[in-house]
Amino acid sequence: VSQHLVLAQPKARFRVHPQMDSCVVVIKLVPGFDDKAISAMIESSDVKAVVMETYGTGNTPSRKQRFIQCIREAVARGVVLVITSQCFKGRVVMDAYAVAAEMRDAGVVSAIDMTTEAVATKLSYLFGKGKEWAHFEWKDESTDAI
């Protein structure tokens, strides 16, 4: 047995947290996506958070101004918007391209190198615990951790 691969014994009993909030939407952006369909999902009054899988380092189409306006309006309503990368070993860099910087300026948050599943699960868990976005501790991009 390779001891360095064996996990240490747990310090406490395993606990399940069943109060997950399902008002988190995951959207995978693909070339040619329909602004109206995505806007309809984001504009739903029940949505608390949207996790968007974007191209490469956090890019979205720059010519879809209706989409970017929808993002701004959602953030203004208090919807949490987080960008992840579709790349297997990618990370979001909000300053890499102008459109990603525009999304950051609109209030979108970078997931840095977290997977889409990790972001959606963490948001569902925190909202399920009754946490509000303003109380989340979101680390700076340079820390590599959230």
N, C-alpha and C positions, 0 to 999 in steps of 0.2 A: 504494500500500500504506500502510495506517495503521500506522506504526512502533510506536505505543504498544500495539498488539494483537499484535505479533510477540514470541514468547518468546525469551529469551536462549538461546544454545547451551548444551547440557548440559556440566557440569563433569567428569562421569565417564561411563563406559559404562553403558548401560541394563542393569539386573539384574532377573531374575525371581526371586521368592521362592516356590518351590513348596511349602514346608512349612507349609501353612495347616491349622489345626485345625478340623475340621468339627463339633465338639461345642458349637457356638453355635446356639441356637434363637431364631428371631424369631417373636413372637406379636403379631398385630394384634387389639387388643381391639375388640369391636363390642357394641352394646347386646344384652343377653340372652345373653351368652356362658355356656358351661357350665363351672362351677367344676371339676367332676370331670375333664373332658377336659384343661383347662389344667394342673390339678394333676398329672395323669398324665405330661404332658410334662416339667414342672419337676422332678418327683420321680425321673426317670430317673437312674440312677447315672452315666451317661456324660455328662450335661450339665454343662458348665463355666460357661456363661454364657447368660443369657436377655435378649434385647433386646425390650422391650415397647413397642409403639406405643400410646400412650394418648390419651385425649380431650383436646383443647385444650392447656392448659398443664401437663399431667401428671396429669390426673385419672383415677381408676378408680372403679368403683361403691363407695359407702361402705357399702352394706348386705350386701356379700358378704364376711362375716367369715371364711368358710372359705378364700377366695382370699387374703385378707391374711395369715391364719395360715400358709398354704402358702408365701407369700413369706418370712415370718420364718424358717420352718424351712429353706428353701433357702439363705438367707443364712447361717444358722448352720452349715450343712453346707459352706460355702465357695463356693457358686454365686454368680457375679457377676450382679446384676440391674441393668439400665440401662433407664431410661425415656426414650423419645423422644416427640415430638409427631406426630400424624397431620396436623396443619395444614401446608399448603404453606409458609407463611412464619412458622410458629409457633416457639416455644421453650418449653422446660420451665422452669417456675418452681415449685420444690418448696414454697414458702411461700404460694402463692396460695390454696389451699383446704386444709381440715383433712385430707382423705383423702390428698392429696399429701404433706403434712407427716408423716402417719402412715407412709407408704411410706418417706420419707427416714429417719425414726426407726428403721424396721425394717432399714435398711442398703442401701436401693435408691439407686442413683447417678443423677443427672441427666445427660442427654446435652447439656444446654443447648440449643444450636441445631444440633447435628450431625444429619444424616439417619440414618435407620435403617440404610441400606446402609453408611455410613461407620463407624458404631459396630460393626456386625457384622464388617466387614472388618478393622478395627483389632484387635478382640478375637481374631479367627481368626488374624491375623498374629502377634500377641504370644504367644498360646498355642502357635502353631506353632513359635515360636522358643524354646519351653521356659520362657517367663516365667511367673511365678506372680502372681496378683492382688495380693498384698502388695507386690510390687516395681513395680507400675504407678505412674506419676506422673499423678495425676488432678488437674487444675487446679480451683481454686475457681470457683463460678458467676460471680463478678464479673469473672473474667479473660477470658471469652468464648472460651477456647481450651482444648483438651485435648491 
